Amino acid sequence: MKYRALLTLLLTLNAGLLSIEAVAAGDAEAGGKLYSKTCGGCHSIGENARSGFGPHLNGVIGRHAGSLPNYQYSQAMKDSGVVWTPEMLAAYIEAPKKVVKGTRMIFWGISDPEKIANLLAYIETFNDQ
């Protein structure tokens, strides 16, 4: 009987972990809608993306912060030493000024982990451009 109870507990915990991973993976479609509202005013992404008020975000994952040619980054961003991994981008989206002190980006951040995961899923769809 103890074996059955233990097995049930382990299966329940495993199911919970799988649902957490599903949320962590993000929903690119929902991320695209959120991107348009929160990021798209300054950052372009996609086939015809160009830097404007903010740098374009094509291929941002794996890129060194402040390294995109033809965009004038703050000295803080250029000197940050940050490489944009998904985890670093998530931290930056949550609290930009904590990740890069002195950044010029005017954005208060997003505290909802699901929204951040959705944004990252969307941004990742443009990483090969």
C-alpha positions in Angstrom: 0.0 0.0 0.0 2.8 2.4 0.8 4.4 1.6 -2.6 1.2 2.6 -4.4 0.9 5.8 -2.4 4.5 6.7 -3.1 4.1 5.9 -6.8 1.0 8.1 -6.9 2.8 10.9 -5.2 5.8 10.7 -7.7 3.5 10.6 -10.7 1.6 13.7 -9.4 4.8 15.6 -8.8 6.2 14.6 -12.2 3.0 15.9 -13.8 3.4 19.2 -12.0 7.0 19.5 -13.2 6.0 18.9 -16.7 3.4 21.6 -16.6 6.0 24.0 -15.2 8.3 23.2 -18.1 5.4 23.8 -20.5 4.9 27.3 -19.1 8.7 27.9 -19.1 8.8 27.0 -22.8 6.4 29.9 -23.6 3.8 30.5 -26.2 5.3 32.3 -29.2 1.9 33.4 -30.5 1.0 35.0 -27.2 4.5 36.4 -27.1 4.0 38.0 -30.5 0.9 39.9 -29.3 2.7 41.0 -26.2 5.8 42.0 -28.2 3.7 44.3 -30.4 2.3 46.1 -27.3 5.3 46.3 -25.1 8.5 46.1 -27.3 7.5 46.8 -30.9 7.4 50.6 -30.4 11.2 50.7 -30.0 12.5 47.3 -31.2 11.8 45.8 -34.6 12.1 42.1 -35.3 11.5 39.9 -38.4 12.4 39.9 -42.1 12.7 43.7 -42.6 13.9 44.6 -39.1 16.2 47.6 -38.7 17.5 49.4 -35.6 15.6 52.6 -34.8 14.9 54.0 -31.4 16.1 50.6 -30.1 18.3 47.9 -31.7 16.5 45.3 -33.8 16.2 42.0 -32.0 16.8 39.5 -34.8 19.4 37.0 -33.7 19.7 38.6 -30.2 20.1 35.2 -28.4 23.8 34.5 -28.2 24.8 38.0 -29.1 27.0 40.2 -26.9 25.2 43.2 -25.5 26.1 46.4 -27.3 27.6 44.7 -30.3 25.1 45.3 -33.1 26.7 47.4 -35.8 25.1 50.7 -36.8 23.4 51.2 -33.4 24.6 53.7 -30.8 24.4 51.8 -27.5 24.9 53.4 -24.1 28.4 53.0 -22.7 26.9 50.9 -19.9 25.5 48.4 -22.4 28.7 48.2 -24.4 30.7 47.7 -21.2 28.3 45.3 -19.5 29.9 42.0 -20.7 26.4 40.5 -21.0 25.7 37.8 -23.5 22.0 37.5 -24.3 21.1 34.0 -23.2 17.5 33.2 -22.7 18.1 33.4 -18.9 19.8 36.8 -19.2 17.1 38.1 -21.5 14.5 37.0 -19.0 16.3 38.8 -16.2 16.6 41.9 -18.3 13.0 41.9 -19.4 12.0 41.6 -15.7 14.3 44.4 -14.5 16.5 46.1 -17.1 18.3 48.5 -14.8 19.3 45.7 -12.4 20.9 43.7 -15.2 22.7 46.7 -16.9 23.1 49.6 -14.5 23.1 52.8 -16.6 21.1 51.4 -19.6 19.2 54.0 -21.5 16.3 51.7 -22.1 13.2 53.2 -20.7 11.2 50.2 -19.6 10.0 49.3 -16.1 10.0 45.6 -16.7 7.6 42.7 -16.6 7.2 40.6 -13.5 5.0 37.8 -14.8 7.2 34.8 -15.6 4.6 33.4 -18.1 4.6 36.7 -20.1 8.4 36.7 -20.1 8.5 33.1 -21.3 6.0 34.0 -24.1 8.1 36.9 -25.2 11.3 34.8 -25.2 9.5 32.1 -27.3 8.5 34.7 -29.8 12.0 36.3 -29.9 13.6 32.9 -30.4 11.6 32.4 -33.6 13.7 35.1 -35.2 17.1 34.0 -33.9 18.2 32.7 -37.4 17.6 36.1 -39.1 
